[in-house]
Amino acid sequence: MKKDNLKQNRLDKTRRLRVKLAKKTNRRFRLNIFRSNRYIFAQIIDGDTARVLVEANSKSIKNPSMTKTEQAMEVGRELAEKALKNKIDTVFFDRSYYKYHGRVKALAESARTVGLKI
């Protein structure tokens, strides 16, 4: 029973965040994050067509001695470089139900340093 409530609470929080972001901004592209215990995944999604335009993840990183935060920073850099090549320079940050700290923050900050506007 608690598990169902946790899942529903996470879904509700994600929906609330996406609705707020959609109302605040007229930008179509969103940077979506998924964080597991082992990897981190990031996608830039077109809001109109719901298609993934650019993606990056920590599975493709060759250096296994990096910490998870360093891997998140590398994923942010890689994602921002791919986005800028595809002429996407402004996105809004959809962090789902994750708090803005740790790996999520590292990914966003490293994407900003490359030149992606979040």
Secondary structure, DSSP 4 states (H G I P E B T S, - for coil): -HHHHHHHHHHHHHHHHHHHHHHH----EEEEEEE-SS-EEEEEEETTTTEEEEEEEGGG---TTS-HHHHHHHHHHHHHHHHHHTT--B-EEE-TT--SSTHHHHHHHHHHHHT-B-
